[in-house]
Amino acid sequence: MEQDYDLLVIGGGSGGLACAKEAAQLGRRVAVMDYVEPSPRGTRWGLGGTCVNVGCIPKKLMHQAALLGGMIRDARHYGWEVAQPVPHSWRKMAEAVQNHVKSLNWGHRVQLQDRKVKYFNVKASFVNEHTVRGVAKDGKETLLSADNIVIATGGRPRYPTQIEGALEYGITSDDIFWLKESPGKTLVVGAGYVALECAGFLTGIGLDTTVMIRSVPLRSFDQQMSSLVTEYMASHGTRFLRGCTPSQVRRLPAGRLQVTWEDRTSGKEDTDTFDTVLWAIGRSPSACLWSPRGTHGRAGCCSELPCGTECWPCPRVRPQPQGRWMLALRSGPCSLEAEEAWSPFLGSLDLQWWIKQVSS
Ligand SMILES: Cc1cc2nc3c(=O)[nH]c(=O)nc-3n(C[C@H](O)[C@H](O)[C@H](O)COP(=O)(O)OP(=O)(O)OC[C@H]3O[C@@H](n4cnc5c(N)ncnc54)[C@H](O)[C@@H]3O)c2cc1C
């Protein structure tokens, strides 16, 4: 049977949860639908979205692990008689990080319950303008309807599927924080903040780490700051391969990964062997899970499509004159990525403003 709400939020990440909680506080009947499509490697996680599970939170904990390592090394200069070298256990760190994230998943569920927001762990797709179908992991369907629907589905990392072996053997930031064993010698491909941050903590915990950059690191950032970042990283042991593009990833009989790339300056081909290849080449918005007609689109295919294929333009996602649907973009500090991804649709909309319209 169909259940009716004042507001339906699709996506239980930073944007969606903040939106749902605020609307509930204003006395509205609110439901959140959140579902995590496993990564191509099979990694899955709980409520809270990218920031909590595969973004800001685990990343900062891993940076903290790296910083502590540096402090332990420095400590003997301050009189601490710490035996050197101090080995690091990825397994222990990952377990602690994963347990912390799970506690946050639980915390988010409790917060929704406390505010009487109904949570559905289902994958949402539109049936019509006011009705959404949710499909649970076991295939069970739920129909929900609402006057207002917020799409806050965030984004997922892209794979360079044109590169042989990329999808088969590579991982992304969706996987790195959930690995049970150390990634070992790692090649990080990409030049954005996700690439540099992952390379930073991997280097910091003592792993042999290489960053492969096609052109400019941190392109949209202040370039003086960007140089300071990469110089600092290089001085701490991160290896940078600039002006290079990978062309193939092959698994060797012993299990290691052989990566071939082209050095665009010299035009020469080069190769090296790694334990892990981490693609950090950008993210695609998950809202392309809806087709422009509002019917269920090509779920899960988002990362394989060049952004622009199915996602743009998606007229239904644009703010309509009646103010029915929009993206939860301006809520909390963690929604920048979505904001960037959807900036063509943004205009001057503001979530706080929008919630007030809905509630008045
Ligand atoms: C490695 C990394 C580090 C980062 N570090 C920082 C940082 O330090 N500071 C910062 O501000 N930001 C950081 N970010 C960015 C931040 O994580 C994102 O901007 C933010 O999480 C986006 O929030 P969101 O609510 O828009 O989407 P998300 O958090 O991605 O939430 C969307 C949710 O919707 C779900 N969903 C998608 N489709 C459907 C569907 N059809 N049905 C139901 N549910 C669906 C998704 O599974 C997900 O749970 C980082 C990102 C990464 C990858």
The ligand as an SDF file (V2000), in Angstrom:
LIG
                    3D

 53 58  0  0  0  0  0  0  0  0999 V2000
   37.5200   10.6580   -0.3050 C   0  0  0  0  0  0  0  0  0  0  0  0
   36.6210   11.8400   -0.0780 C   0  0  0  0  0  0  0  0  0  0  0  0
   36.9360   12.7690    0.8880 C   0  0  0  0  0  0  0  0  0  0  0  0
   36.1070   13.8610    1.1110 C   0  0  0  0  0  0  0  0  0  0  0  0
   36.4650   14.7730    2.0820 N   0  0  0  0  0  0  0  0  0  0  0  0
   35.6620   15.8340    2.3300 C   0  0  0  0  0  0  0  0  0  0  0  0
   35.9960   16.7780    3.3600 C   0  0  0  0  0  0  0  0  0  0  0  0
   37.0100   16.6280    4.0320 O   0  0  0  0  0  0  0  0  0  0  0  0
   35.1490   17.8020    3.5650 N   0  0  0  0  0  0  0  0  0  0  0  0
   33.9940   17.9800    2.8170 C   0  0  0  0  0  0  0  0  0  0  0  0
   33.2600   18.9440    3.0380 O   0  0  0  0  0  0  0  0  0  0  0  0
   33.6600   17.0920    1.8430 N   0  0  0  0  0  0  0  0  0  0  0  0
   34.4640   16.0360    1.5820 C   0  0  0  0  0  0  0  0  0  0  0  0
   34.1100   15.1370    0.6150 N   0  0  0  0  0  0  0  0  0  0  0  0
   32.8960   15.3660   -0.1800 C   0  0  0  0  0  0  0  0  0  0  0  0
   31.6540   14.9210    0.5840 C   0  0  0  0  0  0  0  0  0  0  0  0
   31.8050   13.5970    1.0330 O   0  0  0  0  0  0  0  0  0  0  0  0
   30.4440   15.0430   -0.3530 C   0  0  0  0  0  0  0  0  0  0  0  0
   30.4010   16.3420   -0.8730 O   0  0  0  0  0  0  0  0  0  0  0  0
   29.1320   14.7950    0.3800 C   0  0  0  0  0  0  0  0  0  0  0  0
   29.1690   13.5550    1.0490 O   0  0  0  0  0  0  0  0  0  0  0  0
   27.9750   14.8500   -0.6010 C   0  0  0  0  0  0  0  0  0  0  0  0
   26.7920   14.6750    0.1590 O   0  0  0  0  0  0  0  0  0  0  0  0
   25.4050   14.3630   -0.5300 P   0  0  0  0  0  0  0  0  0  0  0  0
   24.3840   14.2980    0.5560 O   0  0  0  0  0  0  0  0  0  0  0  0
   25.1960   15.3250   -1.6420 O   0  0  0  0  0  0  0  0  0  0  0  0
   25.5950   12.9150   -1.2170 O   0  0  0  0  0  0  0  0  0  0  0  0
   26.0300   11.5200   -0.5510 P   0  0  0  0  0  0  0  0  0  0  0  0
   26.6920   11.6990    0.7610 O   0  0  0  0  0  0  0  0  0  0  0  0
   26.7920   10.7840   -1.5890 O   0  0  0  0  0  0  0  0  0  0  0  0
   24.6340   10.7940   -0.2790 O   0  0  0  0  0  0  0  0  0  0  0  0
   23.8420   10.3240   -1.3150 C   0  0  0  0  0  0  0  0  0  0  0  0
   23.1530    9.0550   -0.8190 C   0  0  0  0  0  0  0  0  0  0  0  0
   22.1160    8.7150   -1.7320 O   0  0  0  0  0  0  0  0  0  0  0  0
   22.1540    7.3220   -1.9640 C   0  0  0  0  0  0  0  0  0  0  0  0
   21.4910    7.0540   -3.2350 N   0  0  0  0  0  0  0  0  0  0  0  0
   21.9170    7.2680   -4.4890 C   0  0  0  0  0  0  0  0  0  0  0  0
   20.9990    6.8870   -5.3680 N   0  0  0  0  0  0  0  0  0  0  0  0
   19.9420    6.4020   -4.6630 C   0  0  0  0  0  0  0  0  0  0  0  0
   18.6880    5.8520   -5.0140 C   0  0  0  0  0  0  0  0  0  0  0  0
   18.3130    5.7030   -6.2690 N   0  0  0  0  0  0  0  0  0  0  0  0
   17.8450    5.4540   -4.0160 N   0  0  0  0  0  0  0  0  0  0  0  0
   18.1960    5.5920   -2.7250 C   0  0  0  0  0  0  0  0  0  0  0  0
   19.3890    6.0980   -2.3370 N   0  0  0  0  0  0  0  0  0  0  0  0
   20.2540    6.5110   -3.2950 C   0  0  0  0  0  0  0  0  0  0  0  0
   23.6530    7.0340   -1.9840 C   0  0  0  0  0  0  0  0  0  0  0  0
   23.9440    5.6660   -1.8220 O   0  0  0  0  0  0  0  0  0  0  0  0
   24.1060    7.8680   -0.7840 C   0  0  0  0  0  0  0  0  0  0  0  0
   23.9440    7.1470    0.4070 O   0  0  0  0  0  0  0  0  0  0  0  0
   34.9250   14.0220    0.3560 C   0  0  0  0  0  0  0  0  0  0  0  0
   34.5890   13.0760   -0.6240 C   0  0  0  0  0  0  0  0  0  0  0  0
   35.4090   11.9940   -0.8380 C   0  0  0  0  0  0  0  0  0  0  0  0
   35.0300   10.9770   -1.9000 C   0  0  0  0  0  0  0  0  0  0  0  0
  1  2  1  0
  2  3  1  0
  2 52  2  0
  3  4  2  0
  4  5  1  0
  4 50  1  0
  5  6  2  0
  6  7  1  0
  6 13  1  0
  7  8  2  0
  7  9  1  0
  9 10  1  0
 10 11  2  0
 10 12  1  0
 12 13  2  0
 13 14  1  0
 14 15  1  0
 14 50  1  0
 15 16  1  0
 16 17  1  0
 16 18  1  0
 18 19  1  0
 18 20  1  0
 20 21  1  0
 20 22  1  0
 22 23  1  0
 23 24  1  0
 24 25  2  0
 24 26  1  0
 24 27  1  0
 27 28  1  0
 28 29  2  0
 28 30  1  0
 28 31  1  0
 31 32  1  0
 32 33  1  0
 33 34  1  0
 33 48  1  0
 34 35  1  0
 35 36  1  0
 35 46  1  0
 36 37  1  0
 36 45  1  0
 37 38  2  0
 38 39  1  0
 39 40  1  0
 39 45  2  0
 40 41  1  0
 40 42  2  0
 42 43  1  0
 43 44  2  0
 44 45  1  0
 46 47  1  0
 46 48  1  0
 48 49  1  0
 50 51  2  0
 51 52  1  0
 52 53  1  0
M  END
$$$$
